[in-house]
Amino acid sequence: MRIENNVMVPMRDGVKLATKLFLPDDEASAPWPVIAIRTPYDKEAMPLGFDRMTGDGYVVAVQDTRGRFHSEGAFQPLAQETDDGVDFIAWLCEQTWCNGKVGMASGSYVGATQWLTAVGCPKGLRMASPMITGSLFDGFGFYARGVVQLDIFLLWHAALADEENRRRGIDYADSHVELKDMREAAAKLIPLMIQSMSADPSSPEAARLQQALIDLQQTIAQKSASYLSLPLHEAASQLSTYAPWLHDWLRHIDDPDADFWQAMDWADKREQVSIPMLHLAGWHDLFIRGQLKDFAALSARENASFQKLIVSPDAHATQNNPQAVPMGEVLFPCEVSIDVNMMVKTPAKENGTLYGRWNDHWLQGADTGLVDEAPITIYVQGDNVWRDEWTWPLARTQWTPLYLQSDGNANTARGDGRLSWDPPMSGEVDQFRYDPADPVPSRGGTFLNMGIPPGMFEQSDIESRQDVLVYTSEPLQAPLEVTGPVNLKLWASTSAVDTDFTGKLLDVDAEGRSYNICDGVTRLRHRKDTPGLVTPDEVQALEIELSPTSYVFKAGHRIRVQVSSSNFPLFDPNPNTGKSLFTDPSNEMVVASQTVFHDEERPSHIVLPIIAGNA
């Protein structure tokens, strides 16, 4: 393998981006296809199997994105990736060692650079392999439309600001003590994660690194909580001192329809993409909603290009373990293989060769049998098995409503909230008081894994709060599989001009312990079809999109739904004023009286994608 470092690739505006090239030794076999990777995280730190890829006849080109590490220009997250990606592909195709066929690879922000390049339709781009990534309003800054994903907006942007500080020759001010302490601890996380991902999972070194990760994450969690306890306006104002792009994000934060966001988002541009894509996702990853929408949209077209989807029981950027995947307090016995090229988890049947087969099929014309296989492999949680499927959502899905009912006192798990397969004929209302200054704390969920642990956790402390409505089914007589998108349809009112309603699906085991499976939220003033402030006490028909899942409820277990108005710090609390806590320096908050209806005319219910005969 030959290496050329810091090759400066010109963009259309004259800015040059630093690129590291890994080329095969056998120059007589040139030209070759190219695997392109564009990263904001330092091209020198990518723990991938470059020697194996070059040995298989590929050039690997890893580029620092604009304004990062050795590249020129100013960094603007997501905003410049289409033009820069298109220009990079064009430059690669002009090189004598390139045969005109380019693929893209890797995940998270590096997955976003693939999507944003693909919507530009560059000549020569034959395929992409985006993993654990999703569009703007499905995780990349926002948990849902207009609802801020706090660990992205504050913790991730703070991580990006470290490099910005290095380039500007500054450090976090001592007066910004919570931010400074958090970043000094968290800056060690990604290098340690890369070390852990690169270690032999069966080695003592892997065990040592795993324990070091656990210890570090506990420290980061404490310091992150301290930083997030600041008024959000103050936390964001401090951070924008070091992350200058955040000024523009904050200026447009309360307008999800602003033109400003269009260059960063591909959700409305999926029809422009026609290349094969390999989508790797995790049920507990923050991007799972957007990623499955991406796959479904590309797969549903007539004469669609081949799409492949693998969904593991994983969160974002967790350590590799070939025997099990720990998700919070739940351990999934999941046989996986670690891919020899991308160093990520794939189903055991892939034997670590999935990326190699994918690359060879689309870039070298090899008959790998790929397109004859089932395009979908999902891990069914609860049954704890990998299963092949052919469509998403599954064609045999039975969309089944499960109705919220009570005698008017569903507050806490000790209340009388019930779930019934039969629609209500009449019913009381349930009410609670939502105080933005005392939001319901998050316990698990689709966190980015930057010190706040994602996954499934026991919820008894959450369900003891009066501002959490709890609805529980009777024990199941037989196992029940839920696989697909999950939606909560709610009739509700608020005393405020704006508020949030949240939903959560849970599994209650035979001992009465409940564990979160998936979450959702809707912000009333940012409703897609009817945005704007609401009339206090007017009943609203709402739909809350929960994260999709594949989960089997065991016989004897019960299904549970939580309804509330906050989930902090998974997303930002709504102050109930019609303003954002990020942009309102007064930090004004109003306590709201919330009412949930469940009667014949307003049958609040959760729609479960039930798969018969598989549990």
C-alpha positions as CSV (number, residue, x, y, z in Angstrom):
1,M,0.0,0.0,0.0
2,R,1.3,3.5,-1.0
3,I,0.2,6.5,1.0
4,E,0.0,10.2,-0.2
5,N,-0.9,12.5,2.6
6,N,-2.4,16.0,2.5
7,V,-3.1,16.1,-1.2
8,M,-4.9,19.5,-1.6
9,V,-8.0,19.0,-3.7
10,P,-9.4,22.3,-5.2
11,M,-13.1,23.1,-4.8
12,R,-15.1,25.3,-7.2
13,D,-14.5,28.4,-5.1
14,G,-10.7,27.8,-4.9
15,V,-10.7,26.4,-1.3
16,K,-8.5,23.3,-1.1
17,L,-9.4,20.3,1.0
18,A,-6.7,18.0,2.4
19,T,-7.0,14.4,1.3
20,K,-5.1,11.2,2.2
21,L,-4.8,8.6,-0.5
22,F,-4.2,4.9,0.0
23,L,-3.2,3.3,-3.3
24,P,-2.5,-0.3,-4.2
25,D,1.2,-1.3,-4.6
26,D,0.7,-2.9,-8.0
27,E,0.7,0.2,-10.3
28,A,0.5,-2.0,-13.3
29,S,-3.1,-2.9,-12.4
30,A,-4.2,0.7,-12.4
31,P,-6.6,2.3,-12.9
32,W,-8.8,1.3,-9.9
33,P,-12.2,2.1,-8.5
34,V,-12.1,4.5,-5.5
35,I,-13.7,4.4,-2.0
36,A,-14.2,8.1,-0.9
37,I,-14.7,9.1,2.7
38,R,-15.3,12.7,3.8
39,T,-15.0,13.3,7.5
40,P,-14.9,16.3,9.9
41,Y,-13.3,14.1,12.6
42,D,-9.7,14.0,11.3
43,K,-8.8,11.8,8.4
44,E,-5.8,10.5,10.3
45,A,-8.0,8.9,12.9
46,M,-10.2,6.7,10.8
47,P,-9.8,3.1,12.1
48,L,-10.6,1.3,8.9
49,G,-9.1,-1.6,7.0
50,F,-7.3,0.5,4.3
51,D,-4.6,-2.1,3.7
52,R,-7.2,-4.8,3.0
53,M,-9.1,-2.5,0.6
54,T,-6.1,-1.5,-1.4
55,G,-5.1,-5.2,-1.5
56,D,-8.5,-5.9,-3.0
57,G,-7.8,-3.3,-5.8
58,Y,-9.3,-0.1,-4.5
59,V,-7.9,3.4,-3.9
60,V,-9.2,4.8,-0.6
61,A,-9.4,8.6,-0.5
62,V,-10.1,10.1,2.9
63,Q,-10.7,13.8,3.0
64,D,-11.0,16.4,5.8
65,T,-14.1,18.3,5.2
66,R,-14.0,22.1,4.7
67,G,-12.6,24.0,7.7
68,R,-11.5,20.9,9.5
69,F,-8.0,19.8,10.5
70,H,-5.7,20.2,7.4
71,S,-8.4,21.5,5.0
72,E,-8.9,25.2,4.2
73,G,-12.0,27.2,4.5
74,A,-14.6,27.8,7.3
75,F,-16.6,24.9,8.7
76,Q,-20.4,25.1,8.4
77,P,-21.9,21.8,9.5
78,L,-23.7,20.0,6.7
79,A,-24.2,23.3,4.7
80,Q,-21.3,22.8,2.2
81,E,-21.2,19.1,1.8
82,T,-23.2,18.8,-1.5
83,D,-20.9,21.1,-3.6
84,D,-17.7,19.9,-1.9
85,G,-18.7,16.3,-2.3
86,V,-19.6,16.7,-6.0
87,D,-16.3,18.5,-6.6
88,F,-14.4,15.8,-4.8
89,I,-16.0,13.0,-6.9
90,A,-15.2,14.9,-10.1
91,W,-11.6,15.4,-9.1
92,L,-11.2,11.7,-8.3
93,C,-12.6,10.7,-11.7
94,E,-10.0,12.9,-13.4
95,Q,-7.1,11.1,-11.8
96,T,-5.1,8.7,-14.0
97,W,-5.3,6.0,-11.3
98,C,-9.1,6.2,-11.1
99,N,-11.2,4.1,-13.5
100,G,-14.2,6.5,-13.2
101,K,-16.1,4.4,-10.6
102,V,-16.4,5.8,-7.1
103,G,-18.2,4.6,-4.0
104,M,-18.6,6.3,-0.6
105,A,-18.5,4.8,2.9
106,S,-18.7,5.1,6.7
107,G,-21.3,6.6,9.0
108,S,-22.8,9.3,11.2
109,Y,-21.7,12.7,9.9
110,V,-19.6,10.8,7.3
111,G,-22.9,9.1,6.2
112,A,-24.4,12.6,5.9
113,T,-21.6,13.6,3.5
114,Q,-22.6,10.6,1.4
115,W,-26.2,11.6,1.2
116,L,-25.5,15.2,0.6
117,T,-23.1,14.3,-2.2
118,A,-25.6,11.9,-3.7
119,V,-28.3,14.5,-4.0
120,G,-25.9,16.4,-6.3
121,C,-25.9,13.5,-8.7
122,P,-22.1,13.5,-9.5
123,K,-21.0,11.6,-12.5
124,G,-18.9,8.6,-11.4
125,L,-20.7,8.0,-8.1
126,R,-21.9,4.4,-8.3
127,M,-22.9,3.6,-4.8
128,A,-22.9,4.7,-1.1
129,S,-22.8,3.0,2.2
130,P,-24.3,5.4,4.8
131,M,-24.6,3.9,8.3
132,I,-26.1,5.4,11.5
133,T,-27.1,8.6,9.8
134,G,-30.3,10.5,9.2
135,S,-31.7,13.7,7.9
136,L,-31.9,17.1,9.7
137,F,-35.3,16.7,11.5
138,D,-34.8,13.1,12.4
139,G,-31.7,13.5,14.6
140,F,-29.2,15.8,13.0
141,G,-29.9,18.7,15.3
142,F,-33.6,18.1,15.9
143,Y,-35.3,15.2,17.6
144,A,-38.5,15.9,15.7
145,R,-39.8,18.9,13.7
146,G,-38.9,22.0,15.7
147,V,-37.8,20.0,18.8
148,V,-34.1,20.3,19.5
149,Q,-32.0,17.2,20.1
150,L,-30.0,18.6,23.0
151,D,-27.0,16.2,22.9
152,I,-26.5,17.0,19.2
153,F,-27.2,20.7,19.5
154,L,-25.0,21.3,22.5
155,L,-22.7,18.4,23.2
156,W,-21.9,17.4,19.6
157,H,-21.4,21.0,18.5
158,A,-19.2,21.5,21.5
159,A,-17.1,18.5,20.4
160,L,-16.8,20.1,16.9
161,A,-15.7,23.4,18.5
162,D,-12.6,21.8,19.9
163,E,-11.0,21.7,16.5
164,E,-12.3,25.2,15.8
165,N,-10.5,26.4,19.0
166,R,-7.3,24.7,17.9
167,R,-7.4,26.4,14.5
168,R,-8.1,29.8,16.1
169,G,-5.5,29.3,18.9
170,I,-8.0,29.8,21.7
171,D,-9.3,27.7,24.6
172,Y,-12.5,27.7,26.6
173,A,-12.7,30.6,29.0
174,D,-12.4,29.9,32.7
175,S,-15.6,31.8,33.1
176,H,-17.4,29.2,31.1
177,V,-16.6,26.6,33.8
178,E,-19.3,24.0,33.0
179,L,-18.6,24.0,29.3
180,K,-14.8,24.0,29.8
181,D,-14.9,21.1,32.3
182,M,-17.3,19.1,30.1
183,R,-15.1,19.4,27.0
184,E,-11.9,18.7,28.8
185,A,-13.3,15.3,29.9
186,A,-15.3,14.6,26.7
187,A,-12.4,15.4,24.3
188,K,-10.9,12.1,25.4
189,L,-14.0,10.0,24.5
190,I,-13.7,9.7,20.7
191,P,-10.0,8.7,20.7
192,L,-10.8,6.1,23.4
193,M,-13.7,4.8,21.4
194,I,-11.6,4.5,18.3
195,Q,-9.0,2.6,20.3
196,S,-11.7,0.3,21.7
197,M,-13.2,-0.3,18.2
198,S,-9.8,-1.2,16.8
199,A,-8.9,-3.7,19.6
200,D,-9.3,-7.4,19.3
201,P,-12.6,-8.0,21.2
202,S,-11.2,-11.1,22.9
203,S,-8.0,-9.5,24.1
204,P,-7.2,-8.2,27.6
205,E,-6.6,-4.8,26.0
206,A,-10.2,-4.7,24.8
207,A,-11.4,-5.4,28.3
208,R,-9.2,-2.7,29.7
209,L,-10.4,-0.2,27.1
210,Q,-14.0,-1.1,27.8
211,Q,-13.6,-0.4,31.5
212,A,-11.8,2.9,30.7
213,L,-14.8,3.8,28.5
214,I,-17.3,3.1,31.2
215,D,-15.3,5.2,33.7
216,L,-14.9,8.1,31.3
217,Q,-18.5,8.1,30.3
218,Q,-19.6,8.3,33.9
219,T,-17.4,11.4,34.4
220,I,-18.7,12.9,31.1
221,A,-22.3,12.2,32.2
222,Q,-21.8,14.2,35.4
223,K,-20.1,17.1,33.7
224,S,-22.6,17.1,30.8
225,A,-25.5,17.2,33.3
226,S,-23.9,20.2,34.9
227,Y,-23.5,22.0,31.6
228,L,-27.1,21.2,30.5
229,S,-28.4,22.5,33.8
230,L,-27.5,26.0,32.6
231,P,-30.4,28.0,31.1
232,L,-30.4,26.9,27.5
233,H,-30.0,30.4,26.2
234,E,-26.8,30.8,28.3
235,A,-25.5,27.3,27.4
236,A,-26.0,28.1,23.6
237,S,-24.6,31.6,23.9
238,Q,-21.4,30.3,25.6
239,L,-21.0,27.6,23.0
240,S,-21.5,30.0,20.0
241,T,-18.4,31.8,21.2
242,Y,-16.4,28.8,20.1
243,A,-18.7,27.4,17.4
244,P,-19.4,30.4,15.3
245,W,-21.7,28.6,12.9
246,L,-24.1,28.1,15.9
247,H,-25.1,31.8,15.6
248,D,-26.9,31.0,12.3
249,W,-28.4,27.8,13.7
250,L,-29.9,29.8,16.6
251,R,-31.2,32.5,14.4
252,H,-33.3,30.0,12.5
253,I,-33.9,27.5,15.3
254,D,-37.6,28.4,15.6
255,D,-38.4,28.1,11.8
256,P,-38.1,24.5,10.5
257,D,-39.3,25.7,7.1
258,A,-36.6,28.3,6.7
259,D,-34.6,28.2,3.5
260,F,-31.5,28.1,5.7
261,W,-32.0,24.5,6.5
262,Q,-32.5,23.3,2.9
263,A,-28.8,22.9,2.0
264,M,-28.3,20.7,5.1
265,D,-31.3,18.4,4.6
266,W,-31.9,15.6,2.1
267,A,-35.3,14.4,3.3
268,D,-37.1,16.4,0.5
269,K,-34.5,15.5,-2.1
270,R,-34.5,11.7,-1.9
271,E,-36.0,11.5,-5.4
272,Q,-32.8,13.0,-6.8
273,V,-30.9,9.9,-5.6
274,S,-30.8,6.8,-7.8
275,I,-27.7,4.9,-6.7
276,P,-27.6,1.7,-4.7
277,M,-27.1,2.3,-0.9
278,L,-26.1,0.0,2.0
279,H,-27.9,1.3,5.1
280,L,-26.6,0.2,8.5
281,A,-28.8,1.3,11.4
282,G,-29.5,0.6,15.1
283,W,-32.8,0.4,16.9
284,H,-31.6,2.7,19.6
285,D,-29.6,5.1,17.4
286,L,-30.8,8.7,17.3
287,F,-31.0,8.5,13.4
288,I,-33.2,5.4,13.2
289,R,-36.3,7.3,12.2
290,G,-34.7,9.1,9.3
291,Q,-32.6,6.2,8.2
292,L,-35.6,3.9,7.8
293,K,-37.4,6.6,5.9
294,D,-34.4,6.9,3.6
295,F,-34.4,3.2,2.9
296,A,-38.2,3.0,2.4
297,A,-38.3,6.0,0.0
298,L,-35.5,4.7,-2.2
299,S,-36.9,1.1,-2.2
300,A,-40.5,2.0,-3.0
301,R,-39.8,3.5,-6.4
302,E,-40.7,1.7,-9.6
303,N,-37.4,0.3,-11.1
304,A,-35.6,1.4,-7.8
305,S,-31.9,0.9,-7.5
306,F,-30.9,-1.9,-5.1
307,Q,-31.0,-0.9,-1.5
308,K,-29.8,-3.1,1.4
309,L,-30.7,-2.5,5.1
310,I,-29.3,-4.0,8.3
311,V,-30.7,-3.0,11.7
312,S,-29.0,-4.2,14.8
313,P,-30.1,-3.8,18.5
314,D,-27.5,-1.0,18.8
315,A,-27.1,2.7,19.6
316,H,-24.7,5.2,18.0
317,A,-21.0,4.4,17.8
318,T,-20.9,1.8,20.6
319,Q,-18.0,-0.6,21.1
320,N,-17.7,-3.8,19.2
321,N,-18.5,-7.1,20.9
322,P,-19.1,-10.2,18.8
323,Q,-21.3,-12.0,21.4
324,A,-23.7,-9.4,22.8
325,V,-24.9,-5.8,22.5
326,P,-25.5,-4.0,25.8
327,M,-28.3,-1.4,25.5
328,G,-28.5,0.4,28.8
329,E,-29.7,-2.1,31.4
330,V,-30.7,-4.7,28.8
331,L,-28.2,-7.1,27.2
332,F,-29.1,-8.5,23.8
333,P,-27.3,-11.8,23.1
334,C,-26.5,-10.9,19.5
335,E,-24.1,-12.9,17.4
336,V,-22.4,-10.4,15.1
337,S,-19.3,-10.2,12.9
338,I,-17.0,-7.3,12.8
339,D,-16.5,-6.1,9.2
340,V,-12.9,-6.3,8.1
341,N,-13.2,-3.1,6.1
342,M,-15.4,-0.7,8.1
343,M,-14.8,-2.2,11.5
344,V,-18.6,-2.2,12.4
345,K,-21.1,-4.8,13.6
346,T,-22.8,-6.9,10.9
347,P,-24.9,-10.1,11.2
348,A,-22.8,-13.2,12.0
349,K,-23.8,-14.7,8.7
350,E,-21.8,-12.0,6.9
351,N,-18.5,-13.3,8.4
352,G,-17.1,-9.8,8.3
353,T,-17.2,-9.5,4.5
354,L,-20.3,-7.4,3.9
355,Y,-18.6,-4.2,2.8
356,G,-16.1,-6.1,0.7
357,R,-18.9,-7.9,-1.1
358,W,-20.9,-4.6,-1.5
359,N,-17.9,-2.8,-3.0
360,D,-16.9,-5.7,-5.3
361,H,-20.5,-6.0,-6.7
362,W,-21.0,-2.3,-7.6
363,L,-17.4,-1.2,-8.3
364,Q,-15.8,-4.3,-9.8
365,G,-18.8,-6.0,-11.4
366,A,-18.2,-9.2,-9.3
367,D,-21.0,-11.7,-8.9
368,T,-21.3,-11.7,-5.2
369,G,-24.9,-12.9,-5.1
370,L,-25.8,-9.7,-3.3
371,V,-28.9,-8.8,-5.2
372,D,-30.4,-12.2,-5.0
373,E,-30.4,-12.1,-1.2
374,A,-33.1,-10.6,1.0
375,P,-32.5,-6.9,1.0
376,I,-33.3,-6.5,4.7
377,T,-31.8,-8.1,7.8
378,I,-33.2,-7.0,11.1
379,Y,-32.5,-8.1,14.7
380,V,-35.8,-8.9,16.5
381,Q,-35.3,-7.8,20.1
382,G,-36.9,-10.1,22.6
383,D,-36.7,-13.1,20.4
384,N,-33.1,-12.1,20.0
385,V,-32.7,-13.4,16.5
386,W,-31.6,-12.0,13.1
387,R,-34.3,-12.3,10.4
388,D,-34.3,-11.6,6.7
389,E,-37.2,-9.5,5.3
390,W,-38.1,-8.1,1.8
391,T,-40.0,-4.9,2.4
392,W,-40.1,-2.0,4.9
393,P,-42.6,-1.7,6.5
394,L,-43.2,-5.4,6.4
395,A,-45.9,-6.3,3.9
396,R,-47.7,-8.6,6.4
397,T,-47.9,-5.8,9.1
398,Q,-51.2,-5.7,10.9
399,W,-51.6,-2.0,12.0
400,T,-53.4,-2.4,15.3
401,P,-54.8,0.3,17.6
402,L,-54.3,-0.1,21.4
403,Y,-56.6,2.4,23.2
404,L,-55.8,4.5,26.2
405,Q,-58.4,4.3,28.9
406,S,-58.8,5.2,32.6
407,D,-61.2,6.4,35.3
408,G,-59.6,9.8,35.3
409,N,-56.5,9.0,37.3
410,A,-53.7,7.6,35.0
411,N,-51.0,9.6,36.8
412,T,-48.1,7.4,37.8
413,A,-47.8,3.6,37.5
414,R,-50.0,3.3,40.6
415,G,-52.9,5.0,38.8
416,D,-55.8,3.5,36.8
417,G,-54.5,3.9,33.3
418,R,-55.3,1.0,31.0
419,L,-54.6,-0.1,27.5
420,S,-57.4,-2.0,25.7
421,W,-57.7,-3.6,22.2
422,D,-61.4,-2.4,22.3
423,P,-62.2,1.3,21.5
424,P,-63.7,3.3,24.4
425,M,-67.4,3.8,24.5
426,S,-67.1,6.6,27.0
427,G,-64.4,7.8,29.3
428,E,-63.0,10.3,31.8
429,V,-60.1,12.6,30.9
430,D,-56.6,12.5,32.4
431,Q,-54.9,15.6,33.5
432,F,-51.5,16.6,34.6
433,R,-49.5,19.8,35.3
434,Y,-46.4,20.4,33.1
435,D,-43.8,22.6,34.7
436,P,-40.9,23.4,32.2
437,A,-38.7,24.2,35.2
438,D,-39.1,20.6,36.4
439,P,-39.1,18.5,33.3
440,V,-39.5,14.7,33.3
441,P,-35.9,13.4,33.3
442,S,-34.8,11.2,30.5
443,R,-33.8,7.6,31.4
444,G,-32.4,5.9,28.4
445,G,-33.5,6.6,24.8
446,T,-31.8,7.4,21.5
447,F,-28.9,9.5,22.8
448,L,-25.8,10.2,20.8
449,N,-23.7,8.3,23.4
450,M,-21.5,11.3,24.2
451,G,-21.6,10.6,28.0
452,I,-25.3,10.2,28.3
453,P,-26.0,6.5,28.1
454,P,-28.6,5.4,25.4
455,G,-30.7,2.3,25.4
456,M,-33.3,0.6,27.7
457,F,-33.6,1.4,31.4
458,E,-36.0,0.5,34.2
459,Q,-38.5,3.4,34.5
460,S,-40.0,3.2,38.0
461,D,-38.6,6.5,39.0
462,I,-40.1,8.2,35.9
463,E,-43.4,6.5,36.5
464,S,-43.7,7.8,40.1
465,R,-44.2,11.4,38.8
466,Q,-47.6,13.0,38.8
467,D,-46.8,14.6,35.4
468,V,-46.5,11.2,33.7
469,L,-49.6,9.4,32.6
470,V,-49.2,5.6,32.5
471,Y,-51.4,3.2,30.6
472,T,-50.8,-0.6,30.9
473,S,-52.3,-3.6,29.2
474,E,-53.4,-6.9,30.8
475,P,-50.7,-9.6,30.8
476,L,-50.3,-11.0,27.3
477,Q,-51.5,-14.6,26.9
478,A,-49.0,-15.2,24.0
479,P,-45.9,-13.5,22.7
480,L,-46.6,-10.4,20.5
481,E,-44.2,-9.0,17.9
482,V,-44.2,-5.3,17.1
483,T,-42.0,-4.5,14.1
484,G,-42.2,-1.2,12.2
485,P,-43.1,2.4,12.7
486,V,-45.0,3.3,15.9
487,N,-47.4,6.2,16.2
488,L,-49.4,7.6,19.1
489,K,-52.6,9.3,18.1
490,L,-53.6,11.7,20.9
491,W,-56.6,14.0,21.5
492,A,-55.4,16.6,24.0
493,S,-55.6,20.2,25.1
494,T,-53.4,22.6,27.0
495,S,-54.0,25.8,28.9
496,A,-51.0,27.3,27.2
497,V,-50.5,28.8,23.7
498,D,-47.9,26.2,22.9
499,T,-46.6,23.0,24.5
500,D,-45.2,19.5,23.8
501,F,-46.8,16.1,24.2
502,T,-44.6,13.1,24.5
503,G,-45.1,9.4,24.1
504,K,-43.1,6.3,25.1
505,L,-43.7,2.6,24.5
506,L,-42.5,0.2,27.2
507,D,-42.3,-3.5,28.1
508,V,-43.4,-4.5,31.6
509,D,-41.9,-7.8,32.7
510,A,-43.5,-10.4,34.9
511,E,-41.9,-8.8,38.0
512,G,-43.5,-5.4,37.2
513,R,-40.3,-3.7,35.9
514,S,-40.9,-1.5,32.9
515,Y,-38.3,-0.8,30.2
516,N,-38.4,1.9,27.5
517,I,-38.5,0.7,23.9
518,C,-39.0,3.9,21.9
519,D,-39.9,7.6,22.4
520,G,-41.6,10.4,20.5
521,V,-42.6,14.0,20.8
522,T,-44.6,16.7,19.0
523,R,-44.4,20.4,19.5
524,L,-47.8,22.1,18.9
525,R,-46.6,25.3,17.2
526,H,-44.5,23.2,14.8
527,R,-47.2,20.8,13.6
528,K,-46.5,20.0,10.0
529,D,-50.0,20.6,8.6
530,T,-51.2,23.3,10.9
531,P,-48.3,25.2,12.4
532,G,-48.7,28.1,14.8
533,L,-49.9,28.9,18.3
534,V,-53.0,27.1,19.6
535,T,-56.1,28.4,21.4
536,P,-55.8,27.5,25.0
537,D,-58.0,24.6,26.1
538,E,-59.0,23.8,22.5
539,V,-58.8,20.1,21.8
540,Q,-56.1,19.1,19.3
541,A,-55.8,15.9,17.3
542,L,-52.1,15.1,17.5
543,E,-49.9,12.4,16.1
544,I,-46.6,11.6,17.9
545,E,-44.1,9.6,15.8
546,L,-42.2,7.2,18.0
547,S,-39.0,5.6,16.8
548,P,-39.6,2.4,14.8
549,T,-38.7,-0.8,16.5
550,S,-38.6,-4.6,16.3
551,Y,-39.5,-6.0,19.6
552,V,-41.3,-9.1,21.0
553,F,-43.3,-8.8,24.2
554,K,-43.2,-12.1,25.9
555,A,-46.2,-14.0,27.3
556,G,-47.0,-12.7,30.8
557,H,-45.5,-9.3,30.0
558,R,-47.6,-6.2,29.6
559,I,-47.5,-3.4,27.1
560,R,-47.2,0.1,28.6
561,V,-47.5,3.7,27.2
562,Q,-46.3,6.8,28.9
563,V,-47.7,10.2,28.0
564,S,-46.2,13.4,29.3
565,S,-44.9,16.8,28.0
566,S,-41.1,16.6,28.5
567,N,-38.2,14.2,28.3
568,F,-35.0,16.1,29.4
569,P,-32.3,16.2,28.2
570,L,-33.3,14.0,25.3
571,F,-34.9,17.1,23.9
572,D,-35.4,20.7,24.9
573,P,-38.2,21.6,27.3
574,N,-41.1,23.6,25.8
575,P,-41.5,26.8,28.0
576,N,-45.2,26.9,27.0
577,T,-44.9,30.6,25.9
578,G,-44.6,30.2,22.1
579,K,-40.9,31.0,22.3
580,S,-37.7,28.9,22.5
581,L,-35.6,28.6,25.6
582,F,-32.6,28.8,23.3
583,T,-33.4,32.3,22.0
584,D,-35.4,33.9,24.9
585,P,-32.9,35.5,27.2
586,S,-35.7,36.1,29.8
587,N,-35.9,32.3,30.3
588,E,-39.7,32.8,30.8
589,M,-41.6,29.6,31.5
590,V,-45.3,29.0,32.1
591,V,-46.9,26.1,33.9
592,A,-49.4,24.3,31.6
593,S,-52.5,22.3,32.6
594,Q,-52.6,19.3,30.2
595,T,-55.7,17.2,29.4
596,V,-55.7,13.9,27.5
597,F,-59.0,12.6,26.1
598,H,-60.0,9.0,25.5
599,D,-63.7,8.6,24.7
600,E,-65.7,7.4,21.7
601,E,-65.3,10.6,19.8
602,R,-61.6,11.1,20.8
603,P,-60.2,7.6,21.1
604,S,-56.5,8.3,21.9
605,H,-54.5,5.2,20.9
606,I,-51.1,3.9,19.9
607,V,-50.9,2.1,16.5
608,L,-48.7,-1.0,16.8
609,P,-47.3,-2.7,13.7
610,I,-48.1,-6.2,14.8
611,I,-46.5,-9.1,13.0
612,A,-48.5,-12.3,13.4
613,G,-47.1,-15.8,13.6
614,N,-43.4,-14.8,14.2
615,A,-43.4,-14.5,18.0
